[in-house]
Amino acid sequence: MSGPEDRISSTLAVYLTEQFFHTYQRKPSASEIRSWERSIPQVANALKGTVLYSTDAETRAKLRELVEGEAPAPAVRAGHGA
């Protein structure tokens, strides 16, 4: 039986697969998907207790940029907050 971490990894791997296809117009390889499934729990454990739980808007914007690959808003880039 799979635990919550396995379900989360599987769900995120599905999301990453969809986004990969959307971005590159091709499916990722099976080994790439397996790599995501194996690394997601390790990344989640590393992030526990970090800025993920921050209420600071600039910190959240920086994290969103890191995780989602979004460019920060011009004010955040210039160091003026969100």
N, C-alpha and C positions, 0 to 999 in steps of 0.2 A: 504494500500500500504506500502511496506517495504522501509525503507530508506537505505542509503549506509552502515550504521553500521550493519544493519541486514544482508545485503548481504555479508559483510566481515565476520561477525560471522559465517554465514552459510558456506561460502567457507572454512574458517579455520577449522570448525568442520568437514567438509568432508575430508580435508587433515589430520586432527588428527585421524579420523576414519580409513583412509587408512594406516597411519603409525602404528597405534595400531595393525591393522590386520597383517601388515608386520612383526612387532616385536613379537607379541604374538600368531600369527596363529589362532586367533579367533576374532570375532567381539566384540566391546565394547557394554555394555548394553545401552538400550535406555536412561536410567537415566544418564549414564555417558556422552552421547552425549548432552543431554539437559543441563547438568552442564557446558560443554564446551561452548555451545551456549550462555548461560547466563553469564558466567564469562569472555569471550573474550572481550566484550565491556568495562568491568570494568578494565581489565588489560591494554587495549589500552589507556584508559583515564589516568590511573596511570603512564603510560610510556611517555605520551606527554611531550615534552620539556626536556626529559632526554637524556641519552647517545645514544639513537637511532639516534640522529642527529649529533653525534660526527664524526669528521674526523680523530680522533686519532686511529691508527691501533691497538694498544694494547687494547683500550677501546672497539673497535668493536669486537676484538677476544674474549674478556671476555663476551660481550653480546651474541655473537654467541654460546659460550659454555653454557651460562645460558639458552638460548632459545632452542637451538637444542640439547643440551646434548652432545656436542662435547668436547673431551679433547683438551686443547690448545696445540699448537705446543711446542716442548721441550724448545725452546728459550723463549717463552712467559711464560711458567711454571717457568723457572729459573729467570724470571724478566729481561730478556735481550731485550724485545721488539719483534716485529714481523718481 
